[in-house]
Amino acid sequence: MPKLLPFRIHFEDPEVAPLDLEANDAEAARELAASHRGVPTGAIRKVKIIREKVDG
């Protein structure tokens, strides 16, 4: 079973809030975000992995 990674998806339209979700890879995250928001994948501006902040 592949490990799921946390992603934050940013959309071209500033009125569409960023979406956090977990997926296997960036392409899967892009497709999931598009289907969740009901937009084409071209409406996605940026897909980023959410990295944990480490104090130290």
PDBQT receptor file of N, H, CA, C and O in Angstrom, charges set to zero:
ATOM      1  N   MET A   1       0.844  -1.179   0.000  1.00  0.00    +0.000 N 
ATOM      2  CA  MET A   1       0.000   0.000   0.000  1.00  0.00    +0.000 C 
ATOM      3  C   MET A   1       0.892   1.246   0.000  1.00  0.00    +0.000 C 
ATOM      4  O   MET A   1       1.681   1.430   0.927  1.00  0.00    +0.000 OA
ATOM      5  N   PRO A   2       0.784   2.097  -1.010  1.00  0.00    +0.000 N 
ATOM      6  CA  PRO A   2       1.628   3.285  -1.083  1.00  0.00    +0.000 C 
ATOM      7  C   PRO A   2       1.314   4.264   0.049  1.00  0.00    +0.000 C 
ATOM      8  O   PRO A   2       0.174   4.389   0.497  1.00  0.00    +0.000 OA
ATOM      9  N   LYS A   3       2.356   4.942   0.489  1.00  0.00    +0.000 N 
ATOM     10  H   LYS A   3       3.282   4.840   0.125  1.00  0.00    +0.000 HD
ATOM     11  CA  LYS A   3       2.192   5.932   1.545  1.00  0.00    +0.000 C 
ATOM     12  C   LYS A   3       1.541   7.192   0.981  1.00  0.00    +0.000 C 
ATOM     13  O   LYS A   3       1.921   7.664  -0.091  1.00  0.00    +0.000 OA
ATOM     14  N   LEU A   4       0.565   7.732   1.697  1.00  0.00    +0.000 N 
ATOM     15  H   LEU A   4       0.256   7.349   2.568  1.00  0.00    +0.000 HD
ATOM     16  CA  LEU A   4      -0.090   8.969   1.284  1.00  0.00    +0.000 C 
ATOM     17  C   LEU A   4       0.697  10.159   1.810  1.00  0.00    +0.000 C 
ATOM     18  O   LEU A   4       1.167  10.155   2.948  1.00  0.00    +0.000 OA
ATOM     19  N   LEU A   5       0.832  11.170   0.973  1.00  0.00    +0.000 N 
ATOM     20  H   LEU A   5       0.450  11.173   0.049  1.00  0.00    +0.000 HD
ATOM     21  CA  LEU A   5       1.548  12.381   1.336  1.00  0.00    +0.000 C 
ATOM     22  C   LEU A   5       0.568  13.549   1.451  1.00  0.00    +0.000 C 
ATOM     23  O   LEU A   5      -0.420  13.599   0.718  1.00  0.00    +0.000 OA
ATOM     24  N   PRO A   6       0.834  14.488   2.364  1.00  0.00    +0.000 N 
ATOM     25  CA  PRO A   6      -0.051  15.661   2.491  1.00  0.00    +0.000 C 
ATOM     26  C   PRO A   6       0.300  16.715   1.430  1.00  0.00    +0.000 C 
ATOM     27  O   PRO A   6       1.465  17.077   1.267  1.00  0.00    +0.000 OA
ATOM     28  N   PHE A   7      -0.713  17.198   0.717  1.00  0.00    +0.000 N 
ATOM     29  H   PHE A   7      -1.660  16.904   0.850  1.00  0.00    +0.000 HD
ATOM     30  CA  PHE A   7      -0.533  18.219  -0.304  1.00  0.00    +0.000 C 
ATOM     31  C   PHE A   7      -1.436  19.404  -0.035  1.00  0.00    +0.000 C 
ATOM     32  O   PHE A   7      -2.512  19.260   0.546  1.00  0.00    +0.000 OA
ATOM     33  N   ARG A   8      -0.994  20.580  -0.462  1.00  0.00    +0.000 N 
ATOM     34  H   ARG A   8      -0.120  20.698  -0.934  1.00  0.00    +0.000 HD
ATOM     35  CA  ARG A   8      -1.839  21.778  -0.458  1.00  0.00    +0.000 C 
ATOM     36  C   ARG A   8      -1.959  22.220  -1.915  1.00  0.00    +0.000 C 
ATOM     37  O   ARG A   8      -0.958  22.419  -2.602  1.00  0.00    +0.000 OA
ATOM     38  N   ILE A   9      -3.203  22.370  -2.370  1.00  0.00    +0.000 N 
ATOM     39  H   ILE A   9      -4.016  22.208  -1.812  1.00  0.00    +0.000 HD
ATOM     40  CA  ILE A   9      -3.492  22.721  -3.753  1.00  0.00    +0.000 C 
ATOM     41  C   ILE A   9      -3.960  24.176  -3.798  1.00  0.00    +0.000 C 
ATOM     42  O   ILE A   9      -4.874  24.566  -3.071  1.00  0.00    +0.000 OA
ATOM     43  N   HIS A  10      -3.323  24.972  -4.659  1.00  0.00    +0.000 N 
ATOM     44  H   HIS A  10      -2.581  24.655  -5.249  1.00  0.00    +0.000 HD
ATOM     45  CA  HIS A  10      -3.692  26.374  -4.855  1.00  0.00    +0.000 C 
ATOM     46  C   HIS A  10      -4.313  26.513  -6.238  1.00  0.00    +0.000 C 
ATOM     47  O   HIS A  10      -3.841  25.913  -7.205  1.00  0.00    +0.000 OA
ATOM     48  N   PHE A  11      -5.370  27.306  -6.323  1.00  0.00    +0.000 N 
ATOM     49  H   PHE A  11      -5.753  27.793  -5.538  1.00  0.00    +0.000 HD
ATOM     50  CA  PHE A  11      -6.118  27.474  -7.566  1.00  0.00    +0.000 C 
ATOM     51  C   PHE A  11      -5.843  28.836  -8.185  1.00  0.00    +0.000 C 
ATOM     52  O   PHE A  11      -5.459  29.774  -7.485  1.00  0.00    +0.000 OA
ATOM     53  N   GLU A  12      -6.039  28.949  -9.505  1.00  0.00    +0.000 N 
ATOM     54  H   GLU A  12      -6.351  28.187 -10.073  1.00  0.00    +0.000 HD
ATOM     55  CA  GLU A  12      -5.846  30.214 -10.228  1.00  0.00    +0.000 C 
ATOM     56  C   GLU A  12      -6.791  31.300  -9.708  1.00  0.00    +0.000 C 
ATOM     57  O   GLU A  12      -6.387  32.453  -9.557  1.00  0.00    +0.000 OA
ATOM     58  N   ASP A  13      -8.031  30.940  -9.436  1.00  0.00    +0.000 N 
ATOM     59  H   ASP A  13      -8.360  30.003  -9.559  1.00  0.00    +0.000 HD
ATOM     60  CA  ASP A  13      -9.036  31.892  -8.951  1.00  0.00    +0.000 C 
ATOM     61  C   ASP A  13      -8.780  32.168  -7.466  1.00  0.00    +0.000 C 
ATOM     62  O   ASP A  13      -8.873  31.245  -6.656  1.00  0.00    +0.000 OA
ATOM     63  N   PRO A  14      -8.457  33.414  -7.083  1.00  0.00    +0.000 N 
ATOM     64  CA  PRO A  14      -8.179  33.713  -5.676  1.00  0.00    +0.000 C 
ATOM     65  C   PRO A  14      -9.384  33.517  -4.754  1.00  0.00    +0.000 C 
ATOM     66  O   PRO A  14      -9.225  33.427  -3.537  1.00  0.00    +0.000 OA
ATOM     67  N   GLU A  15     -10.582  33.451  -5.326  1.00  0.00    +0.000 N 
ATOM     68  H   GLU A  15     -10.711  33.524  -6.315  1.00  0.00    +0.000 HD
ATOM     69  CA  GLU A  15     -11.767  33.236  -4.500  1.00  0.00    +0.000 C 
ATOM     70  C   GLU A  15     -11.971  31.766  -4.139  1.00  0.00    +0.000 C 
ATOM     71  O   GLU A  15     -12.791  31.448  -3.278  1.00  0.00    +0.000 OA
ATOM     72  N   VAL A  16     -11.231  30.871  -4.792  1.00  0.00    +0.000 N 
ATOM     73  H   VAL A  16     -10.565  31.129  -5.492  1.00  0.00    +0.000 HD
ATOM     74  CA  VAL A  16     -11.294  29.446  -4.462  1.00  0.00    +0.000 C 
ATOM     75  C   VAL A  16     -10.191  29.180  -3.442  1.00  0.00    +0.000 C 
ATOM     76  O   VAL A  16      -9.006  29.322  -3.741  1.00  0.00    +0.000 OA
ATOM     77  N   ALA A  17     -10.594  28.795  -2.250  1.00  0.00    +0.000 N 
ATOM     78  H   ALA A  17     -11.557  28.679  -2.007  1.00  0.00    +0.000 HD
ATOM     79  CA  ALA A  17      -9.637  28.579  -1.166  1.00  0.00    +0.000 C 
ATOM     80  C   ALA A  17      -8.726  27.393  -1.458  1.00  0.00    +0.000 C 
ATOM     81  O   ALA A  17      -9.145  26.429  -2.099  1.00  0.00    +0.000 OA
ATOM     82  N   PRO A  18      -7.464  27.461  -0.986  1.00  0.00    +0.000 N 
ATOM     83  CA  PRO A  18      -6.573  26.309  -1.126  1.00  0.00    +0.000 C 
ATOM     84  C   PRO A  18      -7.173  25.082  -0.453  1.00  0.00    +0.000 C 
ATOM     85  O   PRO A  18      -7.962  25.198   0.484  1.00  0.00    +0.000 OA
ATOM     86  N   LEU A  19      -6.797  23.927  -0.932  1.00  0.00    +0.000 N 
ATOM     87  H   LEU A  19      -6.156  23.833  -1.694  1.00  0.00    +0.000 HD
ATOM     88  CA  LEU A  19      -7.346  22.670  -0.429  1.00  0.00    +0.000 C 
ATOM     89  C   LEU A  19      -6.208  21.794   0.051  1.00  0.00    +0.000 C 
ATOM     90  O   LEU A  19      -5.227  21.600  -0.668  1.00  0.00    +0.000 OA
ATOM     91  N   ASP A  20      -6.326  21.260   1.266  1.00  0.00    +0.000 N 
ATOM     92  H   ASP A  20      -7.122  21.418   1.850  1.00  0.00    +0.000 HD
ATOM     93  CA  ASP A  20      -5.355  20.295   1.786  1.00  0.00    +0.000 C 
ATOM     94  C   ASP A  20      -5.954  18.904   1.655  1.00  0.00    +0.000 C 
ATOM     95  O   ASP A  20      -7.105  18.666   2.022  1.00  0.00    +0.000 OA
ATOM     96  N   LEU A  21      -5.144  17.984   1.119  1.00  0.00    +0.000 N 
ATOM     97  H   LEU A  21      -4.209  18.178   0.821  1.00  0.00    +0.000 HD
ATOM     98  CA  LEU A  21      -5.594  16.601   0.995  1.00  0.00    +0.000 C 
ATOM     99  C   LEU A  21      -4.395  15.678   0.972  1.00  0.00    +0.000 C 
ATOM    100  O   LEU A  21      -3.256  16.135   0.886  1.00  0.00    +0.000 OA
ATOM    101  N   GLU A  22      -4.647  14.364   1.051  1.00  0.00    +0.000 N 
ATOM    102  H   GLU A  22      -5.572  13.993   1.122  1.00  0.00    +0.000 HD
ATOM    103  CA  GLU A  22      -3.590  13.367   1.004  1.00  0.00    +0.000 C 
ATOM    104  C   GLU A  22      -3.743  12.546  -0.263  1.00  0.00    +0.000 C 
ATOM    105  O   GLU A  22      -4.847  12.160  -0.647  1.00  0.00    +0.000 OA
ATOM    106  N   ALA A  23      -2.597  12.285  -0.914  1.00  0.00    +0.000 N 
ATOM    107  H   ALA A  23      -1.700  12.599  -0.603  1.00  0.00    +0.000 HD
ATOM    108  CA  ALA A  23      -2.597  11.513  -2.149  1.00  0.00    +0.000 C 
ATOM    109  C   ALA A  23      -1.253  10.806  -2.296  1.00  0.00    +0.000 C 
ATOM    110  O   ALA A  23      -0.304  11.095  -1.567  1.00  0.00    +0.000 OA
ATOM    111  N   ASN A  24      -1.184   9.874  -3.249  1.00  0.00    +0.000 N 
ATOM    112  H   ASN A  24      -1.955   9.639  -3.842  1.00  0.00    +0.000 HD
ATOM    113  CA  ASN A  24       0.045   9.126  -3.502  1.00  0.00    +0.000 C 
ATOM    114  C   ASN A  24       1.133   9.987  -4.124  1.00  0.00    +0.000 C 
ATOM    115  O   ASN A  24       2.311   9.830  -3.803  1.00  0.00    +0.000 OA
ATOM    116  N   ASP A  25       0.742  10.908  -5.023  1.00  0.00    +0.000 N 
ATOM    117  H   ASP A  25      -0.215  11.036  -5.283  1.00  0.00    +0.000 HD
ATOM    118  CA  ASP A  25       1.707  11.769  -5.699  1.00  0.00    +0.000 C 
ATOM    119  C   ASP A  25       1.023  13.062  -6.140  1.00  0.00    +0.000 C 
ATOM    120  O   ASP A  25      -0.183  13.228  -5.960  1.00  0.00    +0.000 OA
ATOM    121  N   ALA A  26       1.802  13.973  -6.717  1.00  0.00    +0.000 N 
ATOM    122  H   ALA A  26       2.782  13.838  -6.863  1.00  0.00    +0.000 HD
ATOM    123  CA  ALA A  26       1.274  15.283  -7.091  1.00  0.00    +0.000 C 
ATOM    124  C   ALA A  26       0.186  15.188  -8.152  1.00  0.00    +0.000 C 
ATOM    125  O   ALA A  26      -0.792  15.933  -8.093  1.00  0.00    +0.000 OA
ATOM    126  N   GLU A  27       0.333  14.300  -9.109  1.00  0.00    +0.000 N 
ATOM    127  H   GLU A  27       1.128  13.695  -9.157  1.00  0.00    +0.000 HD
ATOM    128  CA  GLU A  27      -0.677  14.175 -10.167  1.00  0.00    +0.000 C 
ATOM    129  C   GLU A  27      -2.005  13.676  -9.591  1.00  0.00    +0.000 C 
ATOM    130  O   GLU A  27      -3.071  14.165  -9.964  1.00  0.00    +0.000 OA
ATOM    131  N   ALA A  28      -1.936  12.714  -8.695  1.00  0.00    +0.000 N 
ATOM    132  H   ALA A  28      -1.070  12.316  -8.392  1.00  0.00    +0.000 HD
ATOM    133  CA  ALA A  28      -3.157  12.217  -8.047  1.00  0.00    +0.000 C 
ATOM    134  C   ALA A  28      -3.796  13.324  -7.203  1.00  0.00    +0.000 C 
ATOM    135  O   ALA A  28      -5.020  13.449  -7.166  1.00  0.00    +0.000 OA
ATOM    136  N   ALA A  29      -2.968  14.126  -6.527  1.00  0.00    +0.000 N 
ATOM    137  H   ALA A  29      -1.974  14.025  -6.557  1.00  0.00    +0.000 HD
ATOM    138  CA  ALA A  29      -3.479  15.233  -5.723  1.00  0.00    +0.000 C 
ATOM    139  C   ALA A  29      -4.184  16.253  -6.615  1.00  0.00    +0.000 C 
ATOM    140  O   ALA A  29      -5.243  16.768  -6.258  1.00  0.00    +0.000 OA
ATOM    141  N   ARG A  30      -3.595  16.543  -7.771  1.00  0.00    +0.000 N 
ATOM    142  H   ARG A  30      -2.734  16.124  -8.061  1.00  0.00    +0.000 HD
ATOM    143  CA  ARG A  30      -4.183  17.492  -8.721  1.00  0.00    +0.000 C 
ATOM    144  C   ARG A  30      -5.559  17.005  -9.189  1.00  0.00    +0.000 C 
ATOM    145  O   ARG A  30      -6.511  17.784  -9.235  1.00  0.00    +0.000 OA
ATOM    146  N   GLU A  31      -5.661  15.731  -9.532  1.00  0.00    +0.000 N 
ATOM    147  H   GLU A  31      -4.887  15.099  -9.495  1.00  0.00    +0.000 HD
ATOM    148  CA  GLU A  31      -6.932  15.182 -10.008  1.00  0.00    +0.000 C 
ATOM    149  C   GLU A  31      -7.984  15.163  -8.906  1.00  0.00    +0.000 C 
ATOM    150  O   GLU A  31      -9.148  15.478  -9.155  1.00  0.00    +0.000 OA
ATOM    151  N   LEU A  32      -7.585  14.798  -7.692  1.00  0.00    +0.000 N 
ATOM    152  H   LEU A  32      -6.639  14.542  -7.490  1.00  0.00    +0.000 HD
ATOM    153  CA  LEU A  32      -8.523  14.796  -6.565  1.00  0.00    +0.000 C 
ATOM    154  C   LEU A  32      -9.032  16.200  -6.266  1.00  0.00    +0.000 C 
ATOM    155  O   LEU A  32     -10.228  16.401  -6.053  1.00  0.00    +0.000 OA
ATOM    156  N   ALA A  33      -8.129  17.163  -6.251  1.00  0.00    +0.000 N 
ATOM    157  H   ALA A  33      -7.158  16.999  -6.423  1.00  0.00    +0.000 HD
ATOM    158  CA  ALA A  33      -8.516  18.538  -5.950  1.00  0.00    +0.000 C 
ATOM    159  C   ALA A  33      -9.483  19.073  -7.000  1.00  0.00    +0.000 C 
ATOM    160  O   ALA A  33     -10.463  19.737  -6.663  1.00  0.00    +0.000 OA
ATOM    161  N   ALA A  34      -9.213  18.789  -8.254  1.00  0.00    +0.000 N 
ATOM    162  H   ALA A  34      -8.417  18.250  -8.527  1.00  0.00    +0.000 HD
ATOM    163  CA  ALA A  34     -10.094  19.254  -9.323  1.00  0.00    +0.000 C 
ATOM    164  C   ALA A  34     -11.492  18.659  -9.162  1.00  0.00    +0.000 C 
ATOM    165  O   ALA A  34     -12.491  19.357  -9.336  1.00  0.00    +0.000 OA
ATOM    166  N   SER A  35     -11.558  17.377  -8.832  1.00  0.00    +0.000 N 
ATOM    167  H   SER A  35     -10.746  16.810  -8.691  1.00  0.00    +0.000 HD
ATOM    168  CA  SER A  35     -12.880  16.758  -8.680  1.00  0.00    +0.000 C 
ATOM    169  C   SER A  35     -13.595  17.267  -7.422  1.00  0.00    +0.000 C 
ATOM    170  O   SER A  35     -14.817  17.422  -7.433  1.00  0.00    +0.000 OA
ATOM    171  N   HIS A  36     -12.855  17.528  -6.341  1.00  0.00    +0.000 N 
ATOM    172  H   HIS A  36     -11.863  17.402  -6.331  1.00  0.00    +0.000 HD
ATOM    173  CA  HIS A  36     -13.464  18.052  -5.109  1.00  0.00    +0.000 C 
ATOM    174  C   HIS A  36     -14.039  19.454  -5.307  1.00  0.00    +0.000 C 
ATOM    175  O   HIS A  36     -15.111  19.772  -4.791  1.00  0.00    +0.000 OA
ATOM    176  N   ARG A  37     -13.325  20.280  -6.050  1.00  0.00    +0.000 N 
ATOM    177  H   ARG A  37     -12.454  20.022  -6.469  1.00  0.00    +0.000 HD
ATOM    178  CA  ARG A  37     -13.760  21.664  -6.256  1.00  0.00    +0.000 C 
ATOM    179  C   ARG A  37     -14.617  21.828  -7.512  1.00  0.00    +0.000 C 
ATOM    180  O   ARG A  37     -15.184  22.899  -7.732  1.00  0.00    +0.000 OA
ATOM    181  N   GLY A  38     -14.718  20.793  -8.329  1.00  0.00    +0.000 N 
ATOM    182  H   GLY A  38     -14.258  19.924  -8.150  1.00  0.00    +0.000 HD
ATOM    183  CA  GLY A  38     -15.542  20.874  -9.533  1.00  0.00    +0.000 C 
ATOM    184  C   GLY A  38     -14.966  21.799 -10.594  1.00  0.00    +0.000 C 
ATOM    185  O   GLY A  38     -15.704  22.494 -11.293  1.00  0.00    +0.000 OA
ATOM    186  N   VAL A  39     -13.632  21.803 -10.708  1.00  0.00    +0.000 N 
ATOM    187  H   VAL A  39     -13.032  21.239 -10.140  1.00  0.00    +0.000 HD
ATOM    188  CA  VAL A  39     -12.952  22.638 -11.696  1.00  0.00    +0.000 C 
ATOM    189  C   VAL A  39     -12.064  21.749 -12.569  1.00  0.00    +0.000 C 
ATOM    190  O   VAL A  39     -11.735  20.631 -12.173  1.00  0.00    +0.000 OA
ATOM    191  N   PRO A  40     -11.671  22.234 -13.756  1.00  0.00    +0.000 N 
ATOM    192  CA  PRO A  40     -10.725  21.466 -14.565  1.00  0.00    +0.000 C 
ATOM    193  C   PRO A  40      -9.328  21.504 -13.933  1.00  0.00    +0.000 C 
ATOM    194  O   PRO A  40      -9.016  22.424 -13.177  1.00  0.00    +0.000 OA
ATOM    195  N   THR A  41      -8.502  20.527 -14.236  1.00  0.00    +0.000 N 
ATOM    196  H   THR A  41      -8.755  19.780 -14.851  1.00  0.00    +0.000 HD
ATOM    197  CA  THR A  41      -7.155  20.501 -13.657  1.00  0.00    +0.000 C 
ATOM    198  C   THR A  41      -6.337  21.718 -14.074  1.00  0.00    +0.000 C 
ATOM    199  O   THR A  41      -5.395  22.091 -13.376  1.00  0.00    +0.000 OA
ATOM    200  N   GLY A  42      -6.675  22.338 -15.190  1.00  0.00    +0.000 N 
ATOM    201  H   GLY A  42      -7.440  22.035 -15.758  1.00  0.00    +0.000 HD
ATOM    202  CA  GLY A  42      -5.983  23.542 -15.629  1.00  0.00    +0.000 C 
ATOM    203  C   GLY A  42      -6.227  24.742 -14.733  1.00  0.00    +0.000 C 
ATOM    204  O   GLY A  42      -5.503  25.734 -14.821  1.00  0.00    +0.000 OA
ATOM    205  N   ALA A  43      -7.237  24.671 -13.871  1.00  0.00    +0.000 N 
ATOM    206  H   ALA A  43      -7.825  23.865 -13.800  1.00  0.00    +0.000 HD
ATOM    207  CA  ALA A  43      -7.549  25.771 -12.954  1.00  0.00    +0.000 C 
ATOM    208  C   ALA A  43      -6.671  25.723 -11.702  1.00  0.00    +0.000 C 
ATOM    209  O   ALA A  43      -6.776  26.588 -10.831  1.00  0.00    +0.000 OA
ATOM    210  N   ILE A  44      -5.810  24.715 -11.617  1.00  0.00    +0.000 N 
ATOM    211  H   ILE A  44      -5.725  24.013 -12.324  1.00  0.00    +0.000 HD
ATOM    212  CA  ILE A  44      -4.922  24.568 -10.467  1.00  0.00    +0.000 C 
ATOM    213  C   ILE A  44      -3.609  25.273 -10.782  1.00  0.00    +0.000 C 
ATOM    214  O   ILE A  44      -2.978  25.009 -11.806  1.00  0.00    +0.000 OA
ATOM    215  N   ARG A  45      -3.208  26.169  -9.895  1.00  0.00    +0.000 N 
ATOM    216  H   ARG A  45      -3.721  26.384  -9.064  1.00  0.00    +0.000 HD
ATOM    217  CA  ARG A  45      -1.997  26.953 -10.097  1.00  0.00    +0.000 C 
ATOM    218  C   ARG A  45      -0.771  26.257  -9.535  1.00  0.00    +0.000 C 
ATOM    219  O   ARG A  45       0.296  26.287 -10.148  1.00  0.00    +0.000 OA
ATOM    220  N   LYS A  46      -0.917  25.618  -8.352  1.00  0.00    +0.000 N 
ATOM    221  H   LYS A  46      -1.784  25.594  -7.854  1.00  0.00    +0.000 HD
ATOM    222  CA  LYS A  46       0.254  25.070  -7.679  1.00  0.00    +0.000 C 
ATOM    223  C   LYS A  46      -0.142  23.886  -6.816  1.00  0.00    +0.000 C 
ATOM    224  O   LYS A  46      -1.196  23.903  -6.181  1.00  0.00    +0.000 OA
ATOM    225  N   VAL A  47       0.710  22.841  -6.789  1.00  0.00    +0.000 N 
ATOM    226  H   VAL A  47       1.566  22.827  -7.305  1.00  0.00    +0.000 HD
ATOM    227  CA  VAL A  47       0.545  21.670  -5.935  1.00  0.00    +0.000 C 
ATOM    228  C   VAL A  47       1.822  21.556  -5.107  1.00  0.00    +0.000 C 
ATOM    229  O   VAL A  47       2.912  21.389  -5.654  1.00  0.00    +0.000 OA
ATOM    230  N   LYS A  48       1.682  21.648  -3.781  1.00  0.00    +0.000 N 
ATOM    231  H   LYS A  48       0.796  21.783  -3.336  1.00  0.00    +0.000 HD
ATOM    232  CA  LYS A  48       2.855  21.606  -2.920  1.00  0.00    +0.000 C 
ATOM    233  C   LYS A  48       2.708  20.528  -1.863  1.00  0.00    +0.000 C 
ATOM    234  O   LYS A  48       1.612  20.292  -1.355  1.00  0.00    +0.000 OA
ATOM    235  N   ILE A  49       3.814  19.874  -1.532  1.00  0.00    +0.000 N 
ATOM    236  H   ILE A  49       4.704  20.066  -1.945  1.00  0.00    +0.000 HD
ATOM    237  CA  ILE A  49       3.824  18.939  -0.400  1.00  0.00    +0.000 C 
ATOM    238  C   ILE A  49       3.911  19.770   0.872  1.00  0.00    +0.000 C 
ATOM    239  O   ILE A  49       4.724  20.690   0.964  1.00  0.00    +0.000 OA
ATOM    240  N   ILE A  50       3.085  19.452   1.837  1.00  0.00    +0.000 N 
ATOM    241  H   ILE A  50       2.425  18.704   1.763  1.00  0.00    +0.000 HD
ATOM    242  CA  ILE A  50       3.112  20.133   3.132  1.00  0.00    +0.000 C 
ATOM    243  C   ILE A  50       4.199  19.463   3.968  1.00  0.00    +0.000 C 
ATOM    244  O   ILE A  50       4.140  18.266   4.252  1.00  0.00    +0.000 OA
ATOM    245  N   ARG A  51       5.173  20.248   4.346  1.00  0.00    +0.000 N 
ATOM    246  H   ARG A  51       5.221  21.219   4.115  1.00  0.00    +0.000 HD
ATOM    247  CA  ARG A  51       6.274  19.732   5.157  1.00  0.00    +0.000 C 
ATOM    248  C   ARG A  51       6.079  20.146   6.606  1.00  0.00    +0.000 C 
ATOM    249  O   ARG A  51       5.663  21.268   6.894  1.00  0.00    +0.000 OA
ATOM    250  N   GLU A  52       6.384  19.226   7.515  1.00  0.00    +0.000 N 
ATOM    251  H   GLU A  52       6.722  18.314   7.281  1.00  0.00    +0.000 HD
ATOM    252  CA  GLU A  52       6.251  19.530   8.935  1.00  0.00    +0.000 C 
ATOM    253  C   GLU A  52       7.346  20.489   9.363  1.00  0.00    +0.000 C 
ATOM    254  O   GLU A  52       8.485  20.380   8.909  1.00  0.00    +0.000 OA
ATOM    255  N   LYS A  53       7.009  21.423  10.230  1.00  0.00    +0.000 N 
ATOM    256  H   LYS A  53       6.083  21.512  10.599  1.00  0.00    +0.000 HD
ATOM    257  CA  LYS A  53       8.004  22.316  10.794  1.00  0.00    +0.000 C 
ATOM    258  C   LYS A  53       8.615  21.621  12.004  1.00  0.00    +0.000 C 
ATOM    259  O   LYS A  53       7.894  21.100  12.855  1.00  0.00    +0.000 OA
ATOM    260  N   VAL A  54       9.933  21.614  12.082  1.00  0.00    +0.000 N 
ATOM    261  H   VAL A  54      10.519  22.038  11.391  1.00  0.00    +0.000 HD
ATOM    262  CA  VAL A  54      10.626  20.959  13.190  1.00  0.00    +0.000 C 
ATOM    263  C   VAL A  54      11.286  22.038  14.032  1.00  0.00    +0.000 C 
ATOM    264  O   VAL A  54      12.091  22.825  13.535  1.00  0.00    +0.000 OA
ATOM    265  N   ASP A  55      10.934  22.064  15.320  1.00  0.00    +0.000 N 
ATOM    266  H   ASP A  55      10.280  21.424  15.723  1.00  0.00    +0.000 HD
ATOM    267  CA  ASP A  55      11.561  23.027  16.237  1.00  0.00    +0.000 C 
ATOM    268  C   ASP A  55      12.929  22.483  16.647  1.00  0.00    +0.000 C 
ATOM    269  O   ASP A  55      13.079  21.292  16.916  1.00  0.00    +0.000 OA
ATOM    270  N   GLY A  56      13.906  23.356  16.690  1.00  0.00    +0.000 N 
ATOM    271  H   GLY A  56      13.784  24.324  16.472  1.00  0.00    +0.000 HD
ATOM    272  CA  GLY A  56      15.172  22.820  17.144  1.00  0.00    +0.000 C 
ATOM    273  C   GLY A  56      16.289  23.666  16.803  1.00  0.00    +0.000 C 
ATOM    274  O   GLY A  56      17.432  23.340  17.124  1.00  0.00    +0.000 OA
TER     275      GLY A  56
